[in-house]
Structures are given as C-alpha cells and as structure tokens.
C-alpha cells in the first residue's frame, strides 16, 4: 500500500518554497539554461510568491508588487508570464490541485482500487489531508479561490468534478438515488469540511478529519 509520504515524493505545491531561496536565483552573466528553462524557473517562483502572498493578505489584499517581491522576480517578468493577478492565482490553484489529485490517484490505485474501495478511498484522502497540512500557504487557496470571481468558481468546479474518478469503483449505492447527484453531494461535503478547517486556520487538525471523511464518502455506497 502506498503511504502518504511515497505518494508525495517529488511533489512540490505552490507556496511550499520561498522564491528567494539562494539556490533558486538566476544570477546575471553567461547561463547554461535555455530561455525556456529560465522562464519555467521564474514561473515556479512566481507561483510560490502567489500562494504565499495570497495566504498572508487574502486575494483582495494581494498586490502584484508583493507577489514579485516574494518571488524575487521583477514586475516586467511577471507580465511576460501572466496577464494579471487573477491569471496568476488561477494558475497556482490549478497547478497545485492537479498535483494533489494525481498524488491521490497514485495512493488510491496502490491501495487496490476496486479490489478494496474503502481502503483506497482512505489512502487517497490521507494524501490530500497530509499535503494540505504540510503546505498551509497552498491550502489557503482552497478558501481564497472563491474571491477570484467567476474564473475562480470555474476552477473550483473543475477540481470538484475531477474527484468523480474515485467513485468509478464504488458499489452501486441505493437504487432509488441518482448516482451522479449522490457523488457530487458527497464530494461537496468533503470539500466543505476541508474548507471550514482551512478557513479557521486549523491546518494541524486536517489529518484528524480522515476517519470522518472516509465515513462520509463510503457510507452512502455501502450501507444498506
């Protein structure tokens, strides 16, 4: 069975690092990096700066100048990579949540998938809660994405829809209940519990939600 640590190996969410770490700096002079590599590194640093600045000031209070300062990247470079604050925040949210879902999928599959669906659900949720606990700056974006407006709500809807894959192996559930609606309600309940803990700053409490969340997910499909 894949542990949370194994599923997270090599995974770095936006906000996990400081853009000003010395080893991440691009010093002037001859470089061995291609322009594409330089742009990629600057983008990564800006995404870290986005997550940290939004976590510290909220979406409304986050300024592009603050994001650039946190990332150690100039304002002109920011506008070479993003059209504005909204674009950068959506990019950080989407990029980070896609990494989280992939890590959950690996843990889910290694735990057996259809062969032991409840255990697989537990493995995936454990990774989700562990990653958010380890990266509070990114976890805060679960809440702040709602302040972005329609684009933020669309990104959140895309994330919630991506969790439907974890129910493909679930038992049929009650025949009198529309399966698609039931899945979306369960996913929404999990999101609401995580959202509440993050909004209240209870990052260390997230792992303690595991048993409750597993019950919320599994019970509707296995209880008669």
N, C-alpha and C positions, 0 to 999 in steps of 0.2 A: 504494500500500500504506500502511495506517495505521501510523504509528510508535507506539512506546510512549508518547511524550510526547503525541501527538494523542489517543490513546485515554484518557489520564488527565486530559485537560483538564476542569477544573471538578469533579474528584473529590477529596474530602477524607475520608480514612478516620478513624475514631475514634482519637484519640491523636496525630494529626498536628499539632494545635494545643494551646496552653495555654488552659484555661478562664479564666485570669486576665489574658489579653491586654486592655489598656485599651479597645480598640475593641469588645470583646465584653461589656463591663459594662453593666448596666441600672441607671442612676442613678435615685435617688428623685425624685419630683416628677411633673408632668404628662408623659404619654407619648403618642406618636403610634402606638405599637404596640398592636395588639389583644391581649386576654388570650391568645388562641391563639398569636399571634406570640411573645409573651413566654415562654409555656410551651415553644414549639418551640426557642427560643434556649437556655433553661435546660436542656432535654433534651440538646441538642447539646453543651453544655458539660459536662454530667454524663457523657455517653458518652466524651468526651475524658478526663475525670477517671478513669473506669473503666479505660480502656485503659492510661493512664499508671500508675495505682496498681497494677493487676494486674501490669504489666510490672516494676515496681520491687519488689513484695513477694510476688508469686505470688498465686494465688486465695485460698489459705488465710490468707495474711497480710494481705490487703487488707481494711481496715475501712471501713465506710460513712463514718465521720468523715473518714478520709483522702481518700476519693473526693470528698466535699463540699469539703474544703479545697483539693484540686487543681483542682476545677471553679469555686471561688468561689461556691458555691451552698449555701444553708442546708439543714440536715437535714430540716426540715418540707417544703421544696420537693422534696427527693429522694423522700420518701414520697408526695407528691402524684403523682409520675410513675412510680415503680417500687414494687413490693411488697416488695422487699428486694434484697440483693446479687446473688443468683442471677438474678433477673429482669433487673437492670441489665446484668450481664455477658452474658447470653444476647442481650439487645437490641443491645449493642455488637458482639458477634460476628456475629449475623445481619445487622445493618445493614451492617457493613463487608464481609462476604463477598459479600453481594448486589451491592454496588457493584463489587467486584473482578470478579465473574463477568460483569456487564454490560459492563465495560470490555474484558474478554477477548473477549466476543461481538462487540463492535464491531470490534476488531482482526482477529478471525477472519474476519468477513464481508468486511471491506475487502480482506483478503488474497486473497479469491477463493472461500472456502468449498469447495464440491465441485469447483470448477474446478482447484484446486491444494491438495488437502487437506494434504499435508505442510507446505507454506509457511504455510497458515492456522493449523495447529497451532503452528508455531513463533511466529507473530505473537501468538497468544493466550498462550502460555507466557511469552513475553518480557514481556508486560504484567504477568502475575502476579508474576514474579520481581522486576521493577522496582518495582512497588508495595510489595511486602513489604520490599524493601531500603530504600526511601525512608521507610517508616513502621515502624521496629522495634517501637514500643510495640504497634501493632496486630498485627504479625507474631507477637509473643509469645503472643497469644491462640490461635494455632494449636496451641500446646502446652498452655496453661493451661485451655482449654475442657474438657480431659479430667478436670480436677479438680472440675468443677462437679457431676458425678454423672450420673444418667440423663438429665436435661434437656440437659446438655452433650453427651452422646453422641448424643442425637437430633438436636441442631443440627448436629453434625459429620456425621452420616449424611445429613442433608438436603443439606448442602453437597456431599458426595461424589456424591450422586445427581444433583445439578444439572449435574455435568460430563459426564454421559452425552450431552447435546445435541451436544457437539463430535465425537461419533463417528457421528452420523447420516449424514455424508458419507463416512465411511471405506470403503475397499474391503471386500469380504465377509470376508476373512480365511480361515483354514484351515477347510474344510468339516467337519472332524471335531471342531472345538472349538465349544462353546456360546458364541455371540457375546455374550450378555448377561453371562455369567460372565467372559469374557475382558476386556470393557470394564471391569468393576468391579475386576478384578485389576490392570489397567494403571493405573487411577485411584488405587487404593490404593498402588501402587508410587511414583507421583509424590508423593502426599501424604506417604509415609514418608520420601522423600528430603528434601523441604522441611522436614518436622517435625524431622528429625535436625539439619539445618543450623541451624535456629532454636533448637532446644534447646541446642545447643553455642555459641550466640551468634555464629555465623558469618554475620551478615547481609550483610556485604560480599561473601561468597562465593556468595550466591544466584544472581546473574546468570551465574556460571561453570557452573552446573548446566544451562544451556539446552541445549547440544548433547546431553548425556546423556539429559535428559528427553525431548527430541524423538525420539531413537532409541528409548527405552523405549516411547513412545506409538505411533510409526509402524511400527516393525519388525514387530510381530505381525500387522499387517494387510496389509503389502506384501511381506514376504519369503516366498518360496516354499519 
